[in-house]
Amino acid sequence: MSSHTIDELIADNGVRGRHVLVRSDLNVPLDGATVTDDGRVRASLPVITKLVEAGAKVIVMAHLGRPKGQVDAKYSIAPAALRLNELADFDVTVAEDVVGESARKAAAELAEGSVLVLENVRFDARETSKVDAEREEFAKELAALTGENGAYVNDAFGAVHRKHASVYDIASLLPSYQGDLVATEVKVLKTLTEAPKRPYVVVLGGSKVSDKLAVIDNLLGKADQLLIGGGMAFTFLKAQGYAIGGSLLEEDQIAVCQEYLKRAEQLGCEIIVPVDVVVAEKFGADAAHEILPADKIEEASFGSTGLGLDIGPKSAEQFASYITSANTVFWNGPMGVFEIPAFAEGTRTVAQALANSEAFSVVGGGDSAAAVRALGFSEEDFGHISTGGGASLEYLEGKTLPGVAALEG
């Protein structure tokens, strides 16, 4: 059974005067009370706007960070809601709690075409509880905010891999619909997994190889090349017998990487690791650094304990060449410590190659999405920027996403 869409909700049943509970993804990075990257807020705006223009009374649920079931001011949803209000053509109010007196009163008084954002749903421990009955109880209290004729729309792709009350349990309590953002993400990921146009290149970075093991395992027989950068590259280099100095290493994953290298060769999938590396004396913006071949990392002028903090220019050029010749590209994870200019060029080169490419390209959320924005690229430069790093990876691992499955049940 396929999911019902938000357009069906608006066209078939109408939403004017009805409360619609929307699960959005407002999990944005903050510097104090300032949103430093509003990409997810912007991505959430179209569905909320669509419902507002149709006359719905919109109640937005979202989480921010991991407050561990406790009310914690530093994880308040208020800064994200304020940014939503600044971007929107309608007024946004914020409840002081999640399902308490403030939320109930504000929901009851909500006017047509208005938006209420509930406080961080993770302030209530039942949201993430492993006990089904506890999550279901919380979901019932959320559903009660909509009165007698409510509906639910899940537009938070970044949370659909979680079996949480506002993502999973709520879908069985109200007429439920798939938001445009979730629908688009699922469509894009199906293209990557079911019928990618070849050559199909997957670029993986980030710090830990253990975070990407299941993705690598599932894509070995599907991708033509896997380009490995970031901190995770050093475990692969170690698996090939290279000395890596003080670079990031997951010792317990060396054997797994060796197995993947063998399997890739058997399956006709190339695993490409860096041929050169930017090695730093220490971690920091003021660190002495130099470019060395991948097999000479410990021959740095400042000693053998240097840290690899970016792929080198030859590796970046090689990665860009593969991307340019591809017809499908998926990228998840930066090539280095892009927040520090001296170690950002690998990530910048990959991003530029992807921006120039005519391939069907997907930037897989999380740090990759933050990197392209931080490095000055426009979202329009890329085929698709995912709003859900973890959800994208789990889909590519072949896992069922609970929030998507709940809408199909």
C-alpha angles and dihedrals in degrees: 000000000000123000123262113243133228089246089059089052092052096041103039105035103013123224103220108133093001126118111241118193109211124193103210132176109241095150095134131161115258137201098202102306095340122101107228097187118025096182094118093046090053091047091052095050101078097061093044089049092049091055093044091052089050090056100254125152097235123207112187122206121192143147132226122199124323110298090164097231094307130113104250121171093213089063096047114139089221098099091051091046090050090053089049089052091050092052097042132083090221136061120268122200127191127219118225092227140018107248100349132107095293093051094044093049095045092047092050092050096044113129127218112279093019132120131221120188115203119219117265106307090214089066083082111069091211091070093074099024119140088215109092094209092055093051091046091052091053091046090054091054090050091048090050089065089070096060122213102329106036132143136200129226122187110206098151105103089167089067104038092099089064124087092217131146097249092045106036115012097044091061091071093052103054136031098278133211140182116245120227093251093055092044092052094047093051092048091050094048092048088057090053094049106032109037114000115176109240143276086053114191124189118196115198127184140144130107108290129051088198089068091060103037096105091046092052090046093052096043099046092093095038108046124067094213134015111200111201121202139144124055091319090067092073094064087054090048090050089049088057091053100260123143108237104185113212094338120135111284135177100202093189091058099054094094091047091052090049089052091050091051090054094045092048091056091050092048096046094246117131120222106203118198127184118284092197135024140201102237121196131198089227141348108278146087091260095049120130108242142174140181116255136173112263091248093052102050092126093053094077116140089241095054144278098290097072121139124236104228103166142011112263128249095262090052091046090050091049092048090048090052092055091047092049092053095046128099094201126032132180118186126188123166134021122270094230145343092312093176088074112064094220090060100038102082097088091054091043092052093050091047092049092050090051091047090051094045123103090207126114095266133189126188104205103223130243116065093356092059091045090049097054091050093044090051091055102257121142119236087233088066090073134061094233135348111203119222093207119063096173094039092049092051094048091050090051088049087061095249126145112248108224095210092053093044091051090059091052096049 
